[in-house]
Amino acid sequence: MKKSVFYHAGCPVCISAEHDIIDLIGFENIEIIHLGNDKNKMAEAEKAGVKSVPALVTPHGNVLHINFGASIEEIKK
């Protein structure tokens, strides 16, 4: 089974959401990408449809924007 991908930027909102998502779906079922540290994954996130973080991309390609920590444009700076 393909994993979900959780994108975040390391802010408190993102970290809290990360912990909740791991509790809900399990660490083994998710790939976590910190866009603040791994900027080379930015294009991948945008191609998937991520507009802000924290966001979860499901195995079916649905993007679930969780709360609001930062826009992709803010992280690019």
mmJSON file of the N, C-alpha and C atoms, coordinates in Angstrom:
{"data_MODEL":{"atom_site":{
"group_PDB":["ATOM","ATOM","ATOM","ATOM","ATOM","ATOM","ATOM","ATOM","ATOM","ATOM","ATOM","ATOM","ATOM","ATOM","ATOM","ATOM","ATOM","ATOM","ATOM","ATOM","ATOM","ATOM","ATOM","ATOM","ATOM","ATOM","ATOM","ATOM","ATOM","ATOM","ATOM","ATOM","ATOM","ATOM","ATOM","ATOM","ATOM","ATOM","ATOM","ATOM","ATOM","ATOM","ATOM","ATOM","ATOM","ATOM","ATOM","ATOM","ATOM","ATOM","ATOM","ATOM","ATOM","ATOM","ATOM","ATOM","ATOM","ATOM","ATOM","ATOM","ATOM","ATOM","ATOM","ATOM","ATOM","ATOM","ATOM","ATOM","ATOM","ATOM","ATOM","ATOM","ATOM","ATOM","ATOM","ATOM","ATOM","ATOM","ATOM","ATOM","ATOM","ATOM","ATOM","ATOM","ATOM","ATOM","ATOM","ATOM","ATOM","ATOM","ATOM","ATOM","ATOM","ATOM","ATOM","ATOM","ATOM","ATOM","ATOM","ATOM","ATOM","ATOM","ATOM","ATOM","ATOM","ATOM","ATOM","ATOM","ATOM","ATOM","ATOM","ATOM","ATOM","ATOM","ATOM","ATOM","ATOM","ATOM","ATOM","ATOM","ATOM","ATOM","ATOM","ATOM","ATOM","ATOM","ATOM","ATOM","ATOM","ATOM","ATOM","ATOM","ATOM","ATOM","ATOM","ATOM","ATOM","ATOM","ATOM","ATOM","ATOM","ATOM","ATOM","ATOM","ATOM","ATOM","ATOM","ATOM","ATOM","ATOM","ATOM","ATOM","ATOM","ATOM","ATOM","ATOM","ATOM","ATOM","ATOM","ATOM","ATOM","ATOM","ATOM","ATOM","ATOM","ATOM","ATOM","ATOM","ATOM","ATOM","ATOM","ATOM","ATOM","ATOM","ATOM","ATOM","ATOM","ATOM","ATOM","ATOM","ATOM","ATOM","ATOM","ATOM","ATOM","ATOM","ATOM","ATOM","ATOM","ATOM","ATOM","ATOM","ATOM","ATOM","ATOM","ATOM","ATOM","ATOM","ATOM","ATOM","ATOM","ATOM","ATOM","ATOM","ATOM","ATOM","ATOM","ATOM","ATOM","ATOM","ATOM","ATOM","ATOM","ATOM","ATOM","ATOM","ATOM","ATOM","ATOM","ATOM","ATOM","ATOM","ATOM","ATOM","ATOM","ATOM","ATOM","ATOM","ATOM","ATOM","ATOM"],
"id":[1,2,3,4,5,6,7,8,9,10,11,12,13,14,15,16,17,18,19,20,21,22,23,24,25,26,27,28,29,30,31,32,33,34,35,36,37,38,39,40,41,42,43,44,45,46,47,48,49,50,51,52,53,54,55,56,57,58,59,60,61,62,63,64,65,66,67,68,69,70,71,72,73,74,75,76,77,78,79,80,81,82,83,84,85,86,87,88,89,90,91,92,93,94,95,96,97,98,99,100,101,102,103,104,105,106,107,108,109,110,111,112,113,114,115,116,117,118,119,120,121,122,123,124,125,126,127,128,129,130,131,132,133,134,135,136,137,138,139,140,141,142,143,144,145,146,147,148,149,150,151,152,153,154,155,156,157,158,159,160,161,162,163,164,165,166,167,168,169,170,171,172,173,174,175,176,177,178,179,180,181,182,183,184,185,186,187,188,189,190,191,192,193,194,195,196,197,198,199,200,201,202,203,204,205,206,207,208,209,210,211,212,213,214,215,216,217,218,219,220,221,222,223,224,225,226,227,228,229,230,231],
"type_symbol":["N","C","C","N","C","C","N","C","C","N","C","C","N","C","C","N","C","C","N","C","C","N","C","C","N","C","C","N","C","C","N","C","C","N","C","C","N","C","C","N","C","C","N","C","C","N","C","C","N","C","C","N","C","C","N","C","C","N","C","C","N","C","C","N","C","C","N","C","C","N","C","C","N","C","C","N","C","C","N","C","C","N","C","C","N","C","C","N","C","C","N","C","C","N","C","C","N","C","C","N","C","C","N","C","C","N","C","C","N","C","C","N","C","C","N","C","C","N","C","C","N","C","C","N","C","C","N","C","C","N","C","C","N","C","C","N","C","C","N","C","C","N","C","C","N","C","C","N","C","C","N","C","C","N","C","C","N","C","C","N","C","C","N","C","C","N","C","C","N","C","C","N","C","C","N","C","C","N","C","C","N","C","C","N","C","C","N","C","C","N","C","C","N","C","C","N","C","C","N","C","C","N","C","C","N","C","C","N","C","C","N","C","C","N","C","C","N","C","C","N","C","C","N","C","C","N","C","C","N","C","C"],
"label_atom_id":["N","CA","C","N","CA","C","N","CA","C","N","CA","C","N","CA","C","N","CA","C","N","CA","C","N","CA","C","N","CA","C","N","CA","C","N","CA","C","N","CA","C","N","CA","C","N","CA","C","N","CA","C","N","CA","C","N","CA","C","N","CA","C","N","CA","C","N","CA","C","N","CA","C","N","CA","C","N","CA","C","N","CA","C","N","CA","C","N","CA","C","N","CA","C","N","CA","C","N","CA","C","N","CA","C","N","CA","C","N","CA","C","N","CA","C","N","CA","C","N","CA","C","N","CA","C","N","CA","C","N","CA","C","N","CA","C","N","CA","C","N","CA","C","N","CA","C","N","CA","C","N","CA","C","N","CA","C","N","CA","C","N","CA","C","N","CA","C","N","CA","C","N","CA","C","N","CA","C","N","CA","C","N","CA","C","N","CA","C","N","CA","C","N","CA","C","N","CA","C","N","CA","C","N","CA","C","N","CA","C","N","CA","C","N","CA","C","N","CA","C","N","CA","C","N","CA","C","N","CA","C","N","CA","C","N","CA","C","N","CA","C","N","CA","C","N","CA","C","N","CA","C","N","CA","C","N","CA","C","N","CA","C","N","CA","C","N","CA","C"],
"label_alt_id":[null,null,null,null,null,null,null,null,null,null,null,null,null,null,null,null,null,null,null,null,null,null,null,null,null,null,null,null,null,null,null,null,null,null,null,null,null,null,null,null,null,null,null,null,null,null,null,null,null,null,null,null,null,null,null,null,null,null,null,null,null,null,null,null,null,null,null,null,null,null,null,null,null,null,null,null,null,null,null,null,null,null,null,null,null,null,null,null,null,null,null,null,null,null,null,null,null,null,null,null,null,null,null,null,null,null,null,null,null,null,null,null,null,null,null,null,null,null,null,null,null,null,null,null,null,null,null,null,null,null,null,null,null,null,null,null,null,null,null,null,null,null,null,null,null,null,null,null,null,null,null,null,null,null,null,null,null,null,null,null,null,null,null,null,null,null,null,null,null,null,null,null,null,null,null,null,null,null,null,null,null,null,null,null,null,null,null,null,null,null,null,null,null,null,null,null,null,null,null,null,null,null,null,null,null,null,null,null,null,null,null,null,null,null,null,null,null,null,null,null,null,null,null,null,null,null,null,null,null,null,null],
"label_comp_id":["MET","MET","MET","LYS","LYS","LYS","LYS","LYS","LYS","SER","SER","SER","VAL","VAL","VAL","PHE","PHE","PHE","TYR","TYR","TYR","HIS","HIS","HIS","ALA","ALA","ALA","GLY","GLY","GLY","CYS","CYS","CYS","PRO","PRO","PRO","VAL","VAL","VAL","CYS","CYS","CYS","ILE","ILE","ILE","SER","SER","SER","ALA","ALA","ALA","GLU","GLU","GLU","HIS","HIS","HIS","ASP","ASP","ASP","ILE","ILE","ILE","ILE","ILE","ILE","ASP","ASP","ASP","LEU","LEU","LEU","ILE","ILE","ILE","GLY","GLY","GLY","PHE","PHE","PHE","GLU","GLU","GLU","ASN","ASN","ASN","ILE","ILE","ILE","GLU","GLU","GLU","ILE","ILE","ILE","ILE","ILE","ILE","HIS","HIS","HIS","LEU","LEU","LEU","GLY","GLY","GLY","ASN","ASN","ASN","ASP","ASP","ASP","LYS","LYS","LYS","ASN","ASN","ASN","LYS","LYS","LYS","MET","MET","MET","ALA","ALA","ALA","GLU","GLU","GLU","ALA","ALA","ALA","GLU","GLU","GLU","LYS","LYS","LYS","ALA","ALA","ALA","GLY","GLY","GLY","VAL","VAL","VAL","LYS","LYS","LYS","SER","SER","SER","VAL","VAL","VAL","PRO","PRO","PRO","ALA","ALA","ALA","LEU","LEU","LEU","VAL","VAL","VAL","THR","THR","THR","PRO","PRO","PRO","HIS","HIS","HIS","GLY","GLY","GLY","ASN","ASN","ASN","VAL","VAL","VAL","LEU","LEU","LEU","HIS","HIS","HIS","ILE","ILE","ILE","ASN","ASN","ASN","PHE","PHE","PHE","GLY","GLY","GLY","ALA","ALA","ALA","SER","SER","SER","ILE","ILE","ILE","GLU","GLU","GLU","GLU","GLU","GLU","ILE","ILE","ILE","LYS","LYS","LYS","LYS","LYS","LYS"],
"label_asym_id":["A","A","A","A","A","A","A","A","A","A","A","A","A","A","A","A","A","A","A","A","A","A","A","A","A","A","A","A","A","A","A","A","A","A","A","A","A","A","A","A","A","A","A","A","A","A","A","A","A","A","A","A","A","A","A","A","A","A","A","A","A","A","A","A","A","A","A","A","A","A","A","A","A","A","A","A","A","A","A","A","A","A","A","A","A","A","A","A","A","A","A","A","A","A","A","A","A","A","A","A","A","A","A","A","A","A","A","A","A","A","A","A","A","A","A","A","A","A","A","A","A","A","A","A","A","A","A","A","A","A","A","A","A","A","A","A","A","A","A","A","A","A","A","A","A","A","A","A","A","A","A","A","A","A","A","A","A","A","A","A","A","A","A","A","A","A","A","A","A","A","A","A","A","A","A","A","A","A","A","A","A","A","A","A","A","A","A","A","A","A","A","A","A","A","A","A","A","A","A","A","A","A","A","A","A","A","A","A","A","A","A","A","A","A","A","A","A","A","A","A","A","A","A","A","A","A","A","A","A","A","A"],
"label_entity_id":["1","1","1","1","1","1","1","1","1","1","1","1","1","1","1","1","1","1","1","1","1","1","1","1","1","1","1","1","1","1","1","1","1","1","1","1","1","1","1","1","1","1","1","1","1","1","1","1","1","1","1","1","1","1","1","1","1","1","1","1","1","1","1","1","1","1","1","1","1","1","1","1","1","1","1","1","1","1","1","1","1","1","1","1","1","1","1","1","1","1","1","1","1","1","1","1","1","1","1","1","1","1","1","1","1","1","1","1","1","1","1","1","1","1","1","1","1","1","1","1","1","1","1","1","1","1","1","1","1","1","1","1","1","1","1","1","1","1","1","1","1","1","1","1","1","1","1","1","1","1","1","1","1","1","1","1","1","1","1","1","1","1","1","1","1","1","1","1","1","1","1","1","1","1","1","1","1","1","1","1","1","1","1","1","1","1","1","1","1","1","1","1","1","1","1","1","1","1","1","1","1","1","1","1","1","1","1","1","1","1","1","1","1","1","1","1","1","1","1","1","1","1","1","1","1","1","1","1","1","1","1"],
"label_seq_id":[1,1,1,2,2,2,3,3,3,4,4,4,5,5,5,6,6,6,7,7,7,8,8,8,9,9,9,10,10,10,11,11,11,12,12,12,13,13,13,14,14,14,15,15,15,16,16,16,17,17,17,18,18,18,19,19,19,20,20,20,21,21,21,22,22,22,23,23,23,24,24,24,25,25,25,26,26,26,27,27,27,28,28,28,29,29,29,30,30,30,31,31,31,32,32,32,33,33,33,34,34,34,35,35,35,36,36,36,37,37,37,38,38,38,39,39,39,40,40,40,41,41,41,42,42,42,43,43,43,44,44,44,45,45,45,46,46,46,47,47,47,48,48,48,49,49,49,50,50,50,51,51,51,52,52,52,53,53,53,54,54,54,55,55,55,56,56,56,57,57,57,58,58,58,59,59,59,60,60,60,61,61,61,62,62,62,63,63,63,64,64,64,65,65,65,66,66,66,67,67,67,68,68,68,69,69,69,70,70,70,71,71,71,72,72,72,73,73,73,74,74,74,75,75,75,76,76,76,77,77,77],
"pdbx_PDB_ins_code":[null,null,null,null,null,null,null,null,null,null,null,null,null,null,null,null,null,null,null,null,null,null,null,null,null,null,null,null,null,null,null,null,null,null,null,null,null,null,null,null,null,null,null,null,null,null,null,null,null,null,null,null,null,null,null,null,null,null,null,null,null,null,null,null,null,null,null,null,null,null,null,null,null,null,null,null,null,null,null,null,null,null,null,null,null,null,null,null,null,null,null,null,null,null,null,null,null,null,null,null,null,null,null,null,null,null,null,null,null,null,null,null,null,null,null,null,null,null,null,null,null,null,null,null,null,null,null,null,null,null,null,null,null,null,null,null,null,null,null,null,null,null,null,null,null,null,null,null,null,null,null,null,null,null,null,null,null,null,null,null,null,null,null,null,null,null,null,null,null,null,null,null,null,null,null,null,null,null,null,null,null,null,null,null,null,null,null,null,null,null,null,null,null,null,null,null,null,null,null,null,null,null,null,null,null,null,null,null,null,null,null,null,null,null,null,null,null,null,null,null,null,null,null,null,null,null,null,null,null,null,null],
"Cartn_x":[0.836,0.0,0.879,0.494,1.208,0.947,1.966,1.84,1.221,0.608,0.219,1.484,1.452,2.603,2.13,2.813,2.485,3.568,3.167,4.08,3.89,5.003,4.922,6.165,6.153,7.276,7.906,7.503,8.137,7.542,6.507,5.89,5.096,4.716,3.96,2.652,1.945,0.717,1.04,2.118,2.52,2.935,3.714,4.206,3.039,2.113,0.937,0.129,-0.081,-0.822,-0.078,1.244,2.05,1.808,1.856,1.657,0.262,-0.751,-2.117,-2.282,-1.701,-1.796,-1.107,0.058,0.764,-0.086,-0.702,-1.571,-2.765,-3.288,-4.467,-4.172,-3.112,-2.893,-1.646,-0.83,0.355,1.584,2.712,3.971,4.377,4.058,4.447,3.654,2.572,1.712,1.882,2.912,3.063,4.523,4.724,6.038,5.935,6.864,6.831,7.912,7.49,8.423,8.353,9.469,9.602,10.104,9.209,9.571,10.518,10.546,11.493,12.926,13.117,14.451,14.754,13.734,13.905,13.228,13.782,13.17,13.151,13.985,13.962,12.692,11.881,10.592,9.433,9.746,8.715,7.938,8.631,7.959,7.05,7.501,6.69,5.394,5.516,4.341,3.376,3.899,3.05,2.37,3.091,2.524,1.384,1.517,0.474,-0.75,-0.605,-1.726,-1.674,-0.544,-0.404,-0.295,-1.179,-1.203,-0.715,-0.835,-0.386,-0.042,0.693,1.054,0.521,0.222,0.382,-0.665,-0.253,-1.159,-0.816,-1.848,-1.686,-2.163,-1.31,-1.691,-1.947,-3.179,-3.569,-3.027,-3.036,-2.573,-3.368,-4.589,-5.414,-5.184,-4.288,-3.963,-4.798,-5.659,-6.419,-5.527,-5.664,-4.878,-5.782,-5.397,-6.14,-5.333,-5.789,-5.114,-5.628,-4.702,-5.033,-4.719,-5.76,-5.556,-4.848,-3.982,-3.18,-1.938,-0.803,0.478,1.185,1.306,1.991,1.625,1.614,1.383,2.685,2.561,3.738,4.619,4.003,4.759,5.611,5.079,5.847,7.052,6.895,7.984,9.094,8.749,9.737,10.743,10.354,11.215,12.444],
"Cartn_y":[-1.186,0.0,1.247,2.206,3.47,4.262,4.96,5.752,7.115,7.696,9.105,9.921,11.17,12.06,13.279,13.564,14.711,15.762,16.916,18.04,19.057,19.561,20.608,21.479,22.544,23.485,23.641,22.829,22.845,23.787,24.523,25.452,24.654,25.27,24.551,23.93,24.622,24.067,22.791,22.827,21.673,20.492,20.754,19.682,19.031,19.825,19.284,18.408,18.889,18.117,16.825,16.906,15.71,14.634,14.998,14.025,13.407,14.236,13.722,12.78,13.136,12.301,10.959,10.975,9.723,8.86,9.48,8.725,8.124,8.841,8.376,7.27,7.43,6.467,5.605,5.918,5.107,5.57,5.586,6.064,5.263,3.974,3.11,3.397,4.164,4.459,5.866,6.566,7.967,8.305,9.149,9.74,11.197,11.649,13.013,13.832,14.96,15.839,17.232,17.675,19.004,19.937,20.707,21.572,22.698,23.076,24.089,23.594,22.295,21.689,21.015,20.62,19.832,20.557,21.722,22.578,21.935,20.931,20.266,19.448,19.278,18.584,19.554,20.843,21.864,21.63,21.364,21.143,19.924,18.887,17.675,18.011,18.808,19.195,20.018,20.976,21.813,20.991,20.065,19.206,18.354,17.959,17.165,18.003,19.352,20.233,20.896,20.776,21.391,22.907,23.638,25.103,25.729,24.957,25.432,24.213,24.465,23.392,23.728,22.731,21.306,20.777,19.774,19.145,17.667,16.883,15.448,15.09,14.407,13.908,12.417,12.002,10.607,9.738,8.424,7.527,7.685,8.185,8.407,9.779,10.588,11.897,13.048,12.795,13.889,14.682,16.003,16.866,17.372,17.069,17.513,18.602,19.849,20.967,21.03,20.963,20.863,22.181,22.793,24.06,25.012,25.866,26.712,27.143,26.712,27.094,28.119,27.811,28.725,28.333,29.322,29.025,28.516,27.818,27.335,28.534,29.628,30.814,31.346,31.305,31.772,30.869,29.59,28.648,28.799,29.175,29.325,30.431,31.409,32.586,32.206],
"Cartn_z":[0.0,0.0,0.0,-0.789,-0.84,0.448,0.911,2.139,1.851,2.887,2.853,3.057,2.602,2.784,3.56,4.664,5.504,5.303,4.793,4.569,5.683,6.204,7.21,7.171,7.989,8.0,9.379,10.321,11.632,12.655,12.298,13.259,14.3,15.406,16.439,15.926,15.042,14.466,13.698,12.912,12.105,12.976,13.997,14.871,15.607,16.083,16.758,15.809,14.584,13.591,13.243,13.127,12.84,13.889,15.143,16.222,16.142,15.88,15.78,14.586,13.458,12.262,12.5,13.118,13.426,14.345,15.353,16.264,15.521,14.531,13.803,12.801,12.018,10.932,11.1,12.085,12.358,11.593,12.266,11.697,10.458,10.466,9.351,8.068,8.185,7.036,6.483,6.938,6.548,6.282,5.299,5.045,5.483,6.291,6.807,6.114,5.544,4.853,5.463,5.996,6.598,5.498,4.901,3.776,4.164,5.419,5.862,5.786,6.008,5.974,4.645,3.926,2.703,1.534,1.199,0.169,-1.215,-1.449,-2.752,-2.962,-1.924,-2.024,-2.299,-2.4,-2.609,-3.903,-5.001,-6.291,-6.221,-5.537,-5.351,-4.615,-3.551,-2.771,-3.621,-4.357,-5.206,-6.293,-6.89,-7.932,-7.363,-6.103,-5.444,-5.104,-5.123,-4.822,-3.463,-2.78,-1.457,-1.62,-0.941,-0.985,0.32,1.406,2.715,3.561,4.617,5.543,6.923,7.697,7.453,6.466,5.697,4.736,4.614,4.421,4.242,2.846,2.085,0.77,0.934,0.635,0.816,-0.311,-0.127,-1.191,-2.501,-2.42,-3.613,-4.23,-3.632,-4.189,-3.676,-2.713,-2.111,-1.17,-1.199,-0.323,0.797,2.012,3.183,3.871,3.721,4.373,5.805,6.735,8.154,8.84,9.438,10.122,9.152,9.625,8.743,9.491,8.998,9.59,8.738,7.43,6.504,5.072,4.194,2.783,2.163,1.055,0.335,-0.066,-0.471,-0.868,0.269,1.505,2.665,2.945,2.714,2.981,1.949,0.728,-0.35,-0.058,0.728,0.977,1.754],
"occupancy":[1.0,1.0,1.0,1.0,1.0,1.0,1.0,1.0,1.0,1.0,1.0,1.0,1.0,1.0,1.0,1.0,1.0,1.0,1.0,1.0,1.0,1.0,1.0,1.0,1.0,1.0,1.0,1.0,1.0,1.0,1.0,1.0,1.0,1.0,1.0,1.0,1.0,1.0,1.0,1.0,1.0,1.0,1.0,1.0,1.0,1.0,1.0,1.0,1.0,1.0,1.0,1.0,1.0,1.0,1.0,1.0,1.0,1.0,1.0,1.0,1.0,1.0,1.0,1.0,1.0,1.0,1.0,1.0,1.0,1.0,1.0,1.0,1.0,1.0,1.0,1.0,1.0,1.0,1.0,1.0,1.0,1.0,1.0,1.0,1.0,1.0,1.0,1.0,1.0,1.0,1.0,1.0,1.0,1.0,1.0,1.0,1.0,1.0,1.0,1.0,1.0,1.0,1.0,1.0,1.0,1.0,1.0,1.0,1.0,1.0,1.0,1.0,1.0,1.0,1.0,1.0,1.0,1.0,1.0,1.0,1.0,1.0,1.0,1.0,1.0,1.0,1.0,1.0,1.0,1.0,1.0,1.0,1.0,1.0,1.0,1.0,1.0,1.0,1.0,1.0,1.0,1.0,1.0,1.0,1.0,1.0,1.0,1.0,1.0,1.0,1.0,1.0,1.0,1.0,1.0,1.0,1.0,1.0,1.0,1.0,1.0,1.0,1.0,1.0,1.0,1.0,1.0,1.0,1.0,1.0,1.0,1.0,1.0,1.0,1.0,1.0,1.0,1.0,1.0,1.0,1.0,1.0,1.0,1.0,1.0,1.0,1.0,1.0,1.0,1.0,1.0,1.0,1.0,1.0,1.0,1.0,1.0,1.0,1.0,1.0,1.0,1.0,1.0,1.0,1.0,1.0,1.0,1.0,1.0,1.0,1.0,1.0,1.0,1.0,1.0,1.0,1.0,1.0,1.0,1.0,1.0,1.0,1.0,1.0,1.0,1.0,1.0,1.0,1.0,1.0,1.0],
"B_iso_or_equiv":[0.0,0.0,0.0,0.0,0.0,0.0,0.0,0.0,0.0,0.0,0.0,0.0,0.0,0.0,0.0,0.0,0.0,0.0,0.0,0.0,0.0,0.0,0.0,0.0,0.0,0.0,0.0,0.0,0.0,0.0,0.0,0.0,0.0,0.0,0.0,0.0,0.0,0.0,0.0,0.0,0.0,0.0,0.0,0.0,0.0,0.0,0.0,0.0,0.0,0.0,0.0,0.0,0.0,0.0,0.0,0.0,0.0,0.0,0.0,0.0,0.0,0.0,0.0,0.0,0.0,0.0,0.0,0.0,0.0,0.0,0.0,0.0,0.0,0.0,0.0,0.0,0.0,0.0,0.0,0.0,0.0,0.0,0.0,0.0,0.0,0.0,0.0,0.0,0.0,0.0,0.0,0.0,0.0,0.0,0.0,0.0,0.0,0.0,0.0,0.0,0.0,0.0,0.0,0.0,0.0,0.0,0.0,0.0,0.0,0.0,0.0,0.0,0.0,0.0,0.0,0.0,0.0,0.0,0.0,0.0,0.0,0.0,0.0,0.0,0.0,0.0,0.0,0.0,0.0,0.0,0.0,0.0,0.0,0.0,0.0,0.0,0.0,0.0,0.0,0.0,0.0,0.0,0.0,0.0,0.0,0.0,0.0,0.0,0.0,0.0,0.0,0.0,0.0,0.0,0.0,0.0,0.0,0.0,0.0,0.0,0.0,0.0,0.0,0.0,0.0,0.0,0.0,0.0,0.0,0.0,0.0,0.0,0.0,0.0,0.0,0.0,0.0,0.0,0.0,0.0,0.0,0.0,0.0,0.0,0.0,0.0,0.0,0.0,0.0,0.0,0.0,0.0,0.0,0.0,0.0,0.0,0.0,0.0,0.0,0.0,0.0,0.0,0.0,0.0,0.0,0.0,0.0,0.0,0.0,0.0,0.0,0.0,0.0,0.0,0.0,0.0,0.0,0.0,0.0,0.0,0.0,0.0,0.0,0.0,0.0,0.0,0.0,0.0,0.0,0.0,0.0],
"pdbx_formal_charge":[null,null,null,null,null,null,null,null,null,null,null,null,null,null,null,null,null,null,null,null,null,null,null,null,null,null,null,null,null,null,null,null,null,null,null,null,null,null,null,null,null,null,null,null,null,null,null,null,null,null,null,null,null,null,null,null,null,null,null,null,null,null,null,null,null,null,null,null,null,null,null,null,null,null,null,null,null,null,null,null,null,null,null,null,null,null,null,null,null,null,null,null,null,null,null,null,null,null,null,null,null,null,null,null,null,null,null,null,null,null,null,null,null,null,null,null,null,null,null,null,null,null,null,null,null,null,null,null,null,null,null,null,null,null,null,null,null,null,null,null,null,null,null,null,null,null,null,null,null,null,null,null,null,null,null,null,null,null,null,null,null,null,null,null,null,null,null,null,null,null,null,null,null,null,null,null,null,null,null,null,null,null,null,null,null,null,null,null,null,null,null,null,null,null,null,null,null,null,null,null,null,null,null,null,null,null,null,null,null,null,null,null,null,null,null,null,null,null,null,null,null,null,null,null,null,null,null,null,null,null,null],
"auth_seq_id":[1,1,1,2,2,2,3,3,3,4,4,4,5,5,5,6,6,6,7,7,7,8,8,8,9,9,9,10,10,10,11,11,11,12,12,12,13,13,13,14,14,14,15,15,15,16,16,16,17,17,17,18,18,18,19,19,19,20,20,20,21,21,21,22,22,22,23,23,23,24,24,24,25,25,25,26,26,26,27,27,27,28,28,28,29,29,29,30,30,30,31,31,31,32,32,32,33,33,33,34,34,34,35,35,35,36,36,36,37,37,37,38,38,38,39,39,39,40,40,40,41,41,41,42,42,42,43,43,43,44,44,44,45,45,45,46,46,46,47,47,47,48,48,48,49,49,49,50,50,50,51,51,51,52,52,52,53,53,53,54,54,54,55,55,55,56,56,56,57,57,57,58,58,58,59,59,59,60,60,60,61,61,61,62,62,62,63,63,63,64,64,64,65,65,65,66,66,66,67,67,67,68,68,68,69,69,69,70,70,70,71,71,71,72,72,72,73,73,73,74,74,74,75,75,75,76,76,76,77,77,77],
"auth_comp_id":["MET","MET","MET","LYS","LYS","LYS","LYS","LYS","LYS","SER","SER","SER","VAL","VAL","VAL","PHE","PHE","PHE","TYR","TYR","TYR","HIS","HIS","HIS","ALA","ALA","ALA","GLY","GLY","GLY","CYS","CYS","CYS","PRO","PRO","PRO","VAL","VAL","VAL","CYS","CYS","CYS","ILE","ILE","ILE","SER","SER","SER","ALA","ALA","ALA","GLU","GLU","GLU","HIS","HIS","HIS","ASP","ASP","ASP","ILE","ILE","ILE","ILE","ILE","ILE","ASP","ASP","ASP","LEU","LEU","LEU","ILE","ILE","ILE","GLY","GLY","GLY","PHE","PHE","PHE","GLU","GLU","GLU","ASN","ASN","ASN","ILE","ILE","ILE","GLU","GLU","GLU","ILE","ILE","ILE","ILE","ILE","ILE","HIS","HIS","HIS","LEU","LEU","LEU","GLY","GLY","GLY","ASN","ASN","ASN","ASP","ASP","ASP","LYS","LYS","LYS","ASN","ASN","ASN","LYS","LYS","LYS","MET","MET","MET","ALA","ALA","ALA","GLU","GLU","GLU","ALA","ALA","ALA","GLU","GLU","GLU","LYS","LYS","LYS","ALA","ALA","ALA","GLY","GLY","GLY","VAL","VAL","VAL","LYS","LYS","LYS","SER","SER","SER","VAL","VAL","VAL","PRO","PRO","PRO","ALA","ALA","ALA","LEU","LEU","LEU","VAL","VAL","VAL","THR","THR","THR","PRO","PRO","PRO","HIS","HIS","HIS","GLY","GLY","GLY","ASN","ASN","ASN","VAL","VAL","VAL","LEU","LEU","LEU","HIS","HIS","HIS","ILE","ILE","ILE","ASN","ASN","ASN","PHE","PHE","PHE","GLY","GLY","GLY","ALA","ALA","ALA","SER","SER","SER","ILE","ILE","ILE","GLU","GLU","GLU","GLU","GLU","GLU","ILE","ILE","ILE","LYS","LYS","LYS","LYS","LYS","LYS"],
"auth_asym_id":["A","A","A","A","A","A","A","A","A","A","A","A","A","A","A","A","A","A","A","A","A","A","A","A","A","A","A","A","A","A","A","A","A","A","A","A","A","A","A","A","A","A","A","A","A","A","A","A","A","A","A","A","A","A","A","A","A","A","A","A","A","A","A","A","A","A","A","A","A","A","A","A","A","A","A","A","A","A","A","A","A","A","A","A","A","A","A","A","A","A","A","A","A","A","A","A","A","A","A","A","A","A","A","A","A","A","A","A","A","A","A","A","A","A","A","A","A","A","A","A","A","A","A","A","A","A","A","A","A","A","A","A","A","A","A","A","A","A","A","A","A","A","A","A","A","A","A","A","A","A","A","A","A","A","A","A","A","A","A","A","A","A","A","A","A","A","A","A","A","A","A","A","A","A","A","A","A","A","A","A","A","A","A","A","A","A","A","A","A","A","A","A","A","A","A","A","A","A","A","A","A","A","A","A","A","A","A","A","A","A","A","A","A","A","A","A","A","A","A","A","A","A","A","A","A","A","A","A","A","A","A"],
"auth_atom_id":["N","CA","C","N","CA","C","N","CA","C","N","CA","C","N","CA","C","N","CA","C","N","CA","C","N","CA","C","N","CA","C","N","CA","C","N","CA","C","N","CA","C","N","CA","C","N","CA","C","N","CA","C","N","CA","C","N","CA","C","N","CA","C","N","CA","C","N","CA","C","N","CA","C","N","CA","C","N","CA","C","N","CA","C","N","CA","C","N","CA","C","N","CA","C","N","CA","C","N","CA","C","N","CA","C","N","CA","C","N","CA","C","N","CA","C","N","CA","C","N","CA","C","N","CA","C","N","CA","C","N","CA","C","N","CA","C","N","CA","C","N","CA","C","N","CA","C","N","CA","C","N","CA","C","N","CA","C","N","CA","C","N","CA","C","N","CA","C","N","CA","C","N","CA","C","N","CA","C","N","CA","C","N","CA","C","N","CA","C","N","CA","C","N","CA","C","N","CA","C","N","CA","C","N","CA","C","N","CA","C","N","CA","C","N","CA","C","N","CA","C","N","CA","C","N","CA","C","N","CA","C","N","CA","C","N","CA","C","N","CA","C","N","CA","C","N","CA","C","N","CA","C","N","CA","C","N","CA","C","N","CA","C","N","CA","C","N","CA","C"],
"pdbx_PDB_model_num":[1,1,1,1,1,1,1,1,1,1,1,1,1,1,1,1,1,1,1,1,1,1,1,1,1,1,1,1,1,1,1,1,1,1,1,1,1,1,1,1,1,1,1,1,1,1,1,1,1,1,1,1,1,1,1,1,1,1,1,1,1,1,1,1,1,1,1,1,1,1,1,1,1,1,1,1,1,1,1,1,1,1,1,1,1,1,1,1,1,1,1,1,1,1,1,1,1,1,1,1,1,1,1,1,1,1,1,1,1,1,1,1,1,1,1,1,1,1,1,1,1,1,1,1,1,1,1,1,1,1,1,1,1,1,1,1,1,1,1,1,1,1,1,1,1,1,1,1,1,1,1,1,1,1,1,1,1,1,1,1,1,1,1,1,1,1,1,1,1,1,1,1,1,1,1,1,1,1,1,1,1,1,1,1,1,1,1,1,1,1,1,1,1,1,1,1,1,1,1,1,1,1,1,1,1,1,1,1,1,1,1,1,1,1,1,1,1,1,1,1,1,1,1,1,1,1,1,1,1,1,1]
}}}
